[in-house]
């Protein structure tokens, strides 16, 4: 008789924490959503960045980059080293780290919080750096300085800043609470010590 408790299902049940908070589920949802974009659209850009213009008429991802190219030609017909560097680090370095973070959340590992803080902080900084380079250069790679181009440039990248910013703030708050609880417990233990030693001294 089949019970549905084979080795694969048992292993998955061992990895999955059914008591995760809504906050943890939201964090995993964010990481998985960004990972899907990384291993599809961003990986496509890294592999075919020299052929985007030729592929745009027939392939969806190339067409999407042609639309975004109005805001930044560095992602379409004038691919920049900055774009390749940022996307390369995100796809090949940060996504494995994010997978480790998802595992840490599922298993309730203590290193989850510093890892989440590091991931969120770095990826927020990468968005801010990308915007800062554009501002300092006078939006040199922007095909046209129109409201459409600026909306694509800022609104199109805002989800990564907001999402990873929330992850960083959430981790920072959790770490701060942990330090606060540690200080409070130490203070409490120090106040209890004289009361515990008093009766012993009287008996002596």
N, C-alpha and C positions, 0 to 999 in steps of 0.2 A: 504493500500500500504506500502511495506517495504521500509524504507529509509536508513537502515544500521546505524541508530543512536540510538541503544538501550542502556540500562544502562551499559552493559559491554563495548561496544565500546566507549561510552562517557567517562567512567572512564579511559580507556586506553589513550584516546586522552588527557584527563586532566593531566595524568602523563607524557606523552611524550612531549618533547620540540622539535618541528620541526626546530627550529633555532639553534640547537646545532652546534658548530664548528666542523671541521674535527678532531681537537685535542681531543675534548670530545668524539666523536664517537670512536676514536682509543683507548682512555682510557677505555671506556665501553667494547670494543672488547677484550682488554687484560684481564680485570677483569672477564668477562664471560668465556673466554678460560681457565684461570687458575681455575675458579670455577668448570668447567666441569671435569677437571682432578682431582680436590679435591674430588668431590662427586662420582667419579667412581673409578679410580685407587687407590687413596690414602685411601679412605674409605674402599675399598676392603682389602688393606694391614692391616688396623687397625682391621678389623673384623676377618680376616683369617690368621693373621701373624703366628699362631702356626701350620698351615696346608699347608703352601706354597709349601714345598717340595713334599708332597703327591699330591697336586692339580696340580703341574706343568705339568705333562704329558697330562692332559685333559682340562685344563682351560687356556684361553689366558692371563688373568692378572697375574696368578701365573707364567706362562711361561715367561712373561716380567720381572718379579722380579728375575727369575732364570738367565736371561741374565744379568741383572744389578748386580746380586750377585757376578759377577766376579770383579766388582769395589768396592763393599761394601757388605760383607756378613751380615752386620747388617740389610739389607733389604731382606734377603732371608733365609738362613739356620742357621744364628746365630743372630737372631733379637736382636737389642740393645735397651736399655732404651732411648738413645739419639734419635734414629729413631722414636720410639713410641711417645716420648715427642714432637718432632718437628712436626710430622704429626698430632698428636692429637690436638695440639694448632691450626695448620693451618686449619684443617677440622672443628672443633667444635667451635672455637673462631673467627678466622680471616675471615672465609667465611660469617658468619652473618654480621660482620663488613663491609666486602666488598660489601655485598648486600645493606647495608645502604649507602655506598659510591655511588653505582650505582644510588640509589634513589636520593641522593643529587645532582648528576650530572644532572639527568633528570629534576629535579625540580629547578635547579639553586640555591640551598641553599648556604648561605654564609659559613656554617661550612664545606662545601665540601673540601676546600683547606687545613685546618689543619688536617682534617681526612685523606685526601689523603696522606699528608706528613707523618703522623704517620704510616699508613698502608704500604706505600712504604718503609719507613725507617726500620720498624721492619722486614719485610720479606726479605729485602736485608741483614740485619744483621744476620738473621737466616741462610741464605745460606753461608755467610762468616764464621759464627760460625761452621757450619757443615764442611766446608773445613778446618778450623783452627784445629779442633779436630783431623781430619785425619792426617794433617801434623805433629802436635805435637806428635801423637802416632806412627809416622813412617809408616802410612798407615797400621796399624795393622789388620784392617778388610778387606783389599784388598786381594782377593784370589791369585792373581798373579800380580806382578809388571811389567806389559806389557804395550805397547802403546795402545792396545785395552782397557785395564782396566782404564788407565788414561784418555783416550778419553771419555769413558762412564761416568767417575766420574766428569770431569770438563765440557765437552760439554753438557752432559745430564742435568746438573743443571744450566747451564749458562742462559737459557731463563728466569728463575725466577729472577736471579740477574739483567739481562738487563731490563726486563719488569718492575719490581717493582722499579728498580733504575730510570728508565725514569719517572715513576709516582711521585717518591719523588722529583726529580729535577724539574719537571714541576710544582708541587705544591710550592716548595721553590721559584721558579722564580716568580710565580704569587703573592705569599705573599710579596716578596721583592718589586715587582712593586707597590703593593697596599700601602705599607709603604712609598715608594718613592713619590707616588702621594699625600699621606696625608701630608708629610713634605712640598712638593712643594705648596700645596694649603694653608697651614698655613703660609708659607713664603710670598705668594702672598697677603694674607689677611692682614698681618702685614704691608706690603709696601703700601697698599691702605689706611690704617687708617689715616695717617697724611694728605693725600690729601683730604680725606673726611671731616676732622675736620677743615681744613683751612678756607673755605668760611664761616662756621658758626661763627668762631672767628672774622672774619672781619666784619660780619653783627652786631655782638654784640658791 
